[in-house]
Amino acid sequence: MKLQIAFDLMSANDALDAAAEIYDIIDIIEVGTPMIVREGMVPVRMLKKSYPDTTVLADVKIVDGGDIESADAFHAGADIVTVLAAAADETIKGVVSTAVRYGKKTMVDMIGISDIQKRAEELDALGVDYICVHTAVDVQGKRESPYHDLSLLLPVLKNSKAAVAGGVNMAAIPVLKDLDPEIVVAGSALTGQSDIRRAVLEMQDAIKGGKTYGNS
Ligand SMILES: O=C(CO)[C@H](O)[C@H](O)COP(=O)(O)O
């Protein structure tokens, strides 16, 4: 399992400072949707320029204009761009073909989708790289965690790989290790800690099963 940290509620400059602490121990840095709403592609550009070897995901959550909007994010340096599963297949295809053109990857966000297996089968056939089950921030604690959706998603995937997001914390890691998605996304559980490097190290150690990660 790869660990993706979501930088949501911080400025681009704070994201750069946080990245400096963890770029060597994190698998993917996500520029979260709230940061993109506030600052556009600036943080994507800044992070990729400072850490060219780190995978940067732009959580644009595209819902229309798949080609144009994903091209902007890839052009800014994103390695992975997100599109909503609720978007039209034409939009998804636009993101996929643009990602291929740039040599980059597509993640589809299943937020709000009720028939997980049906939509996942369709998306898998469209050639997306990752399908992410996601419990929205606004419904976390009120509806089911994304882990049930993950157990529905995994058996139907033929080509795409699974990701999971929405309130993931240390307590969830044993459950997620059993399910074994390709990517685990954690935001507030990591960025809310005063020592972000320690928080990421602890989660990576829990994921990788022992004190194997980093040296601090
Ligand atoms: O995409 C998001 C919100 O739409 C968040 O980045 C994602 O849910 C991870 O954050 P958290 O772990 O705090 O839920």
The ligand as a Tripos MOL2 file, in Angstrom:
@<TRIPOS>MOLECULE
LIG
   14    13     1     0     0
SMALL
NO_CHARGES

@<TRIPOS>ATOM
      1 O1        -10.5280   14.7910   -0.8970 O.2       1 LIG1
      2 C1        -10.7110   15.1580    0.2450 C.2       1 LIG1
      3 C2        -11.9350   15.8770    0.6240 C.3       1 LIG1
      4 O2        -12.8350   15.9210   -0.4500 O.3       1 LIG1
      5 C3         -9.6550   14.9080    1.2760 C.3       1 LIG1
      6 O3         -8.4120   15.2340    0.7640 O.3       1 LIG1
      7 C4         -9.6700   13.4330    1.6770 C.3       1 LIG1
      8 O4        -10.9310   13.1080    2.2050 O.3       1 LIG1
      9 C5         -8.6080   13.1230    2.7180 C.3       1 LIG1
     10 O5         -8.7630   13.9420    3.8450 O.3       1 LIG1
     11 P1         -9.2500   13.3820    5.2690 P.3       1 LIG1
     12 O6         -8.3540   12.2070    5.5840 O.co2     1 LIG1
     13 O7         -9.0620   14.5300    6.2060 O.co2     1 LIG1
     14 O8        -10.6900   12.9380    5.1040 O.co2     1 LIG1
@<TRIPOS>BOND
     1     1     2 2
     2     2     3 1
     3     2     5 1
     4     3     4 1
     5     5     6 1
     6     5     7 1
     7     7     8 1
     8     7     9 1
     9     9    10 1
    10    10    11 1
    11    11    12 2
    12    11    13 1
    13    11    14 1
@<TRIPOS>SUBSTRUCTURE
     1 LIG1         1 GROUP 0 **** ****
